[in-house]
Structures are given as structure tokens and as C-alpha cells.
Amino acid sequence: MSDAEYRTTYLRALDPECPTPRTDELPRLRAALAAVGEHDGTTPDLAVLVEGARGWAAEEGRRFRDVLAGAGGSSARARVLNNCAPLALSAGAWLQWLSSAGNAETERALRVLSLYAQDVGVGYPHADRGSDYRAVLRAHRLLDEAPGVRLAGSDQVESSSFRLPGLLLAMSRLPDLFLPELVGADLHLRAVGLLPPLAGLDPDDLGVPAATLDLGARRRDDPRTALELSRSAAEAVLEEGGGDRLRHGFRWAGEELRTWCAALLRETGLATHADYDVWRLIWARARQAAVYHADFPLEGRPLAEWFADVDAGPGAFLDALARSTLVRPGNPDRSPLLRTLIGEKGRMFRIFTDDEVAVLRRWIAGLSPDGSTPGAAGHERLHRAQRSWHRPDTPLPNPGPALPDTPPPATRRTSAGDDFGRPSAREAYRALLSRDDSPGLRRYAHDYVTRWLTRSAYGLDRAPRRLPPRWDPETGLRGWLAAEHDRHAAEHDAGAPRLPTREQLVDSTLQLAPLIMIDGGWLQGFTDHQLASSPAGRFLFQTYWDELGNGVRELNHPGIYRDLLRQMGIDLPPTDSPGFSAFAGFHDESFELPVYWLAVSRFPRTFQPEILGLNLAMELSGVGGSYRDARVGLLHHGFSTQFVDLHNTIDNVSTGHSAWAVDAIDSYLADQPRDDGEVWRRVRVGYRSLNPPEGLAASLYSTLTSRTARYARR
């Protein structure tokens, strides 16, 4: 894979609805890992690995410090800051999919999620590590970008700087294939801490305390360092028998960092060259400039030809430009290029940014009276380096087609044109528990959600319990939420709860298990790095984090529910095992709503309004009413009430999940342009989707309408 192709890999892997890897990506991910040789037979413990990485990082930081100390200008510093951006802006994002609905009870998932929650600044908007780095870029008037297409296309960032973050992010989309390697790579990055290029800068140049950018440091009020949390996650992988692969991932990340640092150190040293900045500017603008300068002669050739021939290198071009009538060597204020051509009445007005004008001024000021430059002897180095530079007008490499659809054997059908077949709800549940994807599974999930939401929209304005017909931007939903809570309480107080028999209670508790064992599953798409710290998404990630117990097994909701079932004499297989979905005690219809949760969670952007509505319905559903009823039944038959007690408190309408749910909706809608109410209608449909209408009319409406929408999409 060429360096430029890693820009595409990086950009595609940023998409939270990233489809199956392209045909060329999965082999390249495996090839990149395989490029690091097998270990020498020793199996050093984690402490030895960590100390080795820390020692290398300290020495590499000194190398950057030596180069930057002799630079004496802002160009080399900007080169470092820009080229650290792809990795630093996505810090921790490689962990984003390592927890899932299927593994939410496991110690390994809980430990990884504890580390990731610290990375994204759980509960606060724009509190992720990437936002800390964005503040550094902003302070230096450099790239002020979220990771995205503009960063991937920037000529201020070398293509090699996208390789490691691109590979890490691509592997994060395939956690079932690369989890041990990702945890090992994470441990190496936490051990390194402050990236060596950043460690080489004067601390005052960072604009923030160095510890803020240290990947291994603690953040805010968490007493544990990120390195400690990473080691804890790595130990869980070791306990599961993944030690060899974890150590391989650790060594691989080390080799990648060494290669990247070596390339950036060379480029940083080159940035001290007197002609470096002006040549990069000319080289980046040459394609457009060649269109407009055919009539201006420069030493016997049209200037347009010089621009068209920039691949020949800087020597002859810069020498000719320095001797031209456009430049007064050593005196930028008297040079026509700056004095008249780029002025308000000049033919090149607003062609250059303020920073680019400053580059031209410095270059002219550094010219000797005969037009020669102090850096002329190093033009061959510039010529060699430019072969790896990226022009902003160069299209990113086009990836190949998607990998062939290979759905799990349990759901694969051989009928022509039907990739995923028509699985039962049990089979679909099992397939959707994993983060891994296939085109067929993806189409199935999207169609399932479309049908479910279409049925939920049937008779929406006649639904007995619904969100208000309009959202008020001045009052939001807090008042409505308080009124709903009062209604729940009044209905509970108006009648004595009906006590179920022991058998009825046990059976109803069991039938809810496919749902409760993926508690928070409808929100798992909001573990995505850019969504988890967004103004609306941070409420959803914090809710997901709470549902899984904030990393504590004793507070993990699926774990608490499993303990309740054991009290009732039911010991279920692990949620992600074939035995769980095949368990004979479940009714088939007990999987229908869980499949909807799992399917909609795969599309956190496509169905964000609907997920916001569903989340509110789910968090409010039992508060003040049914949770209190359930408590009476559990107490009567001698079972633990921990699960319902916990939900009746953390879902509360003042400071709990229900309150966060309306705050998420209000935040999201406040950022939307005023429209005809379509976005709000979608939120209302999502709210109703927890309990969509039943009956023939609703089913027929859903079938016909969703089929029409599917055909239109195709």
C-alpha cells in the first residue's frame, strides 16, 4: 500500500457506519501486522515491555529536541504539530468497538471501556483527548479540524503520518479479528505517553501542560492513569489466553512508531532549510498557477512552464525567481510580488493567505544581494523529499470494492440474490451481537429497522402515549418529562399492583433476558469516537457507560440480571454463545425487540433522531411506575430487587438517564436548522418504536411502505 492510500484507509475508518472493509484493506491489515517478525521465543512480562517502550520514547524525544532546538523558527514546530494530528486527534479511538452487546459482561470489555471512557471524557462535551490536541492546533493557528476529509486531504500532513492511525482505526472496526493486537498496541502507546515529536518541543510551545497530551497520564478526576488502565485491560487479555497476539500487537505498534518518527524527524530537519517553506508553497500551488501565467516570461520560458515542471525540483526555479523582476533580494517591502501584485489592486489579490505571505516575505528577506539563497546547496534534498509530499488537489486513492458477503453459517442461505436469507429472530440476534459486519447482514439490519419504524409511525398522532406534536425550542422537554413522571406515579398509586404467581414471575423475567442481557445495546453505536463526546452523543455514551456498570462488574446491569435469574434457578449460557439464542426456554418473539435494538445501533448517524426517541422511551418506561410494581412482586417471592431498584434511581427524571435522554434530544434539535418538523417527527417515531402498534392494519402498512422505501433506495 502506498503512503497516500493510508489517507483513504484513515478517512473510511472514521465513519461510524463504516461498511465491511474493501477487498484490499483486510489483507493489508494482516500484512502490516505480519511485517513484524515473530518474537525471539521469550515472553517478557508487561512491566518489561512497558519499560522498554518508555526508554525508547525518552531517547527519541531527545533526538527531536536536538533538531528542533537548532531550527530557530516556527516552520519545524508547525511540521511536528501538523503531523501528530492524525494520531493525536483520534487518541484512544482504536478502542471504540472493543465492547459490544455480546461481551458486555466480560471483565476484559469492562476494563477496556473504563480506559476508553477516560479517553472521551465521559459525560462532558468535547472533553476527549482529541479536543485537547485541537486546542493546541488552534493556539498555533494551524489545522483546527476534527478528523475528516479536510485533514485527510491536507498538504500540511505527510502521508506517512496517516499510516499508524489509519491501520489502528481500520482494525478497530474489526474487533473480533484484531482485539488482542489492538490492546497490545494500546499498551505500547500508553507506555510511550507523550509522542516523541511532541516531547521534543519546548513545553511553552504546546500551550497546554505536557501531561494533557500524554496518552498514559490520568485525566481530570480519575485517580488511575491511562497506563494503569491499559495494563489492566492487557492482563484480562492475557488471562483469556491471548498473550502471544497481544505482545505481537505491542511490538507492531513499536515498529510503526519508530518508522513514523524516523520519517518525521527527517522532514522536521528539512524544515530548517531556507527554501523549504517557499518551495512547498510553490509546489502545492503549481497546478493552478500554471493556468494563469502563460504570458509572464521567466528567463526565456513562460512562467506557466516553470509551474508545470515543478517535479524537476526547486534549484533552477527558485534561482530564476530570485533573479526576476518580481523580487528585490533581501528587501521584501520593495519587491513587486509583495508590494503591488498581491495588493488590493493587484492581479494576485487574495491569492495567498496571511501565513503564505509571511513565507514569501521570509524567503525574500533571506536572499543575498546576488539572488542566491543560503540553502541552495540543499536543493537536492528538497527534490527527493517532494516525491512524498501530498498536493491538496490530488484525489485520494480510490478503494476497491467491498469484500464478498460471507454471513455466518447459521444464517447463510443459498437462494440467488438473497445474501443473508430470511433468518429467524433468534438467528439474527446471534449474528447482530458482534460488531463485525457483512453487506448481507447490513442490508438485513437496515430493512428490519425500516419495517419496525414504519410500523411505529402508523397512526402516530392517535397513539395514547406519545411525545408532544411539536418541540418547543424555548422550553425543551423538561416540563413534559416532569408531567410524564407524575402520570406514571398517579397510575401506580391509583391501583394495587397485581401479584404474579412465582411461575409467572420467573417466566416473565426469563423472557426479558434477551433484552436485558444487551441493556444499553441500542446505544452501542455511540461508543464511536466522534459521537461519544459530541454535544448530544455524550449523554448517550454516558448512559451506555452506566448500563454496563461504569466498568464495575457488581454494577453491570446484564451481570445483575444474570444473578437474579440464577436465584430463580436459571443459569443461562454466555450471551454471545450459540447456546444463549438457542435456549429452549425462550419464546421466539422474545428476540424481536432485541433484534431491533441491535439493528438500529449499527446506524447511529442514519437513525440518530429515532435512537434519541427510543432512548427516551426506554429510560422513562419504568420510572415511578412499573419498576415499583416489579419490586413488590420480587419481594413477595423472595428475590433480589437490586435490578429494579437500581433502574428506578439511575433512570430518574431529575439527574438520571431520563433527564439525560431529554437533554440529548434538546441538544440535538437545537443544532438542527428550523424545518417543517420532520426531524421532530422522526424523534417521535423513535419514541413510539419501543412499543409499536400491533394488528393487521399496522403490519400491512409497515410491509407496503417499507418495501416501497427499499425499492426507492435501490
QUINOR-V292307 format. One record per backbone hydrogen bond with DSSP energy under -0.5 kcal/mol. CO is the residue of the C=O (numbers start at 1). NH is the residue of the N-H. If there is no record, write none. Layout:
co=(CO;CO)
nh=(NH;NH)
//
This chain:
co=(2;2;3;3;4;4;5;6;7;8;9;10;11;12;15;21;22;22;23;24;25;26;27;28;29;30;31;33;35;45;46;47;48;49;50;51;52;53;54;55;56;57;58;59;60;61;62;63;64;65;66;68;68;73;74;75;76;77;78;79;80;81;82;84;85;87;88;90;92;93;95;100;100;102;103;106;107;108;109;110;111;112;113;114;115;116;117;117;118;119;121;124;128;129;130;131;132;133;134;135;136;137;138;143;148;149;151;154;158;159;160;160;162;163;164;165;166;167;168;169;170;171;172;174;174;175;178;179;180;181;182;183;184;185;186;187;188;189;192;193;193;195;195;196;198;202;202;203;203;209;209;210;211;213;214;216;217;219;225;226;227;228;229;230;231;232;233;234;235;236;237;238;242;243;244;245;246;247;248;249;250;251;252;253;254;255;256;257;258;259;260;261;262;263;264;265;266;267;269;270;273;275;276;277;278;279;280;281;282;285;286;288;288;289;289;293;293;295;296;298;301;302;302;303;304;305;306;307;309;310;314;315;316;317;318;319;321;324;326;327;328;331;331;332;335;335;336;336;337;340;341;342;343;346;348;353;354;355;356;357;358;359;360;361;362;363;364;364;368;372;373;375;376;378;378;379;380;381;382;383;384;385;386;388;389;391;393;397;401;408;408;415;417;424;425;426;427;428;429;430;431;433;438;439;440;441;442;443;444;445;446;447;448;449;450;451;452;453;454;455;457;459;460;470;471;472;472;475;477;478;479;480;481;482;483;484;485;486;487;488;489;490;491;492;497;501;502;503;504;505;506;507;508;510;512;512;513;515;516;518;520;521;523;524;525;528;528;529;531;533;534;536;536;537;538;539;540;541;542;543;544;545;546;547;549;551;552;552;553;556;557;558;559;560;561;562;563;564;565;566;569;570;574;577;577;578;580;583;587;588;589;589;591;592;593;594;595;596;597;599;600;603;605;607;608;609;610;611;612;613;614;615;616;617;622;622;625;625;626;627;628;629;630;631;632;633;634;635;641;642;643;644;645;646;647;649;650;651;652;652;652;656;657;658;659;660;661;662;663;664;665;666;667;668;669;677;678;679;680;681;682;683;684;685;687;688;689;695;696;697;698;699;700;701;702;703;704;705;706;707;708;709;710)
nh=(5;6;6;7;7;8;9;10;11;12;13;14;14;15;18;403;25;26;27;28;29;30;31;32;33;34;35;36;37;49;50;51;52;53;54;55;56;57;58;59;60;61;62;63;64;65;66;67;68;69;70;71;72;77;78;79;80;81;82;83;84;85;85;88;89;90;91;93;95;96;98;103;104;576;106;110;111;112;113;114;115;116;117;118;119;120;121;122;121;129;124;127;132;133;134;135;136;137;138;139;140;142;141;145;152;153;154;157;161;162;163;164;166;167;168;169;170;171;172;173;173;174;175;177;178;179;182;183;184;185;186;187;188;189;190;191;192;193;194;195;215;198;199;200;201;205;206;206;207;212;213;213;214;215;217;227;226;222;229;230;231;232;233;234;235;236;237;238;239;240;242;241;246;247;248;249;250;251;252;253;254;255;256;257;258;259;260;261;262;263;264;265;266;267;268;269;270;271;272;273;276;279;280;281;282;283;284;285;286;289;290;291;292;292;293;296;304;297;303;301;298;305;306;307;308;309;309;310;312;313;318;319;320;321;322;323;324;327;337;329;331;334;335;335;338;339;340;341;342;343;348;350;346;349;351;357;358;359;360;361;362;363;364;365;366;367;330;367;371;368;376;378;379;381;382;383;384;385;386;387;387;388;389;159;391;394;395;399;23;411;412;418;419;428;429;430;431;432;433;433;434;102;442;443;444;445;446;447;448;449;450;451;452;453;454;455;456;457;458;458;460;462;463;472;473;475;476;478;481;482;483;484;485;486;487;488;489;490;491;492;493;494;495;495;499;505;506;507;508;509;510;511;512;513;515;516;517;518;519;521;523;524;526;527;528;531;532;533;534;126;538;539;540;541;542;543;544;545;546;547;548;550;549;557;552;553;555;556;556;560;561;562;563;564;565;566;567;568;570;569;571;572;577;580;581;582;583;586;590;591;592;593;595;596;597;598;599;600;601;602;603;607;608;611;612;613;614;615;616;617;618;619;620;621;625;627;628;629;630;631;632;633;634;635;636;637;639;638;645;646;647;648;649;650;651;652;657;658;656;658;659;660;661;662;663;664;665;666;667;668;669;670;671;671;672;681;682;683;684;685;686;687;688;689;690;691;692;699;700;701;702;703;704;705;706;707;708;709;710;711;712;713;714)
//
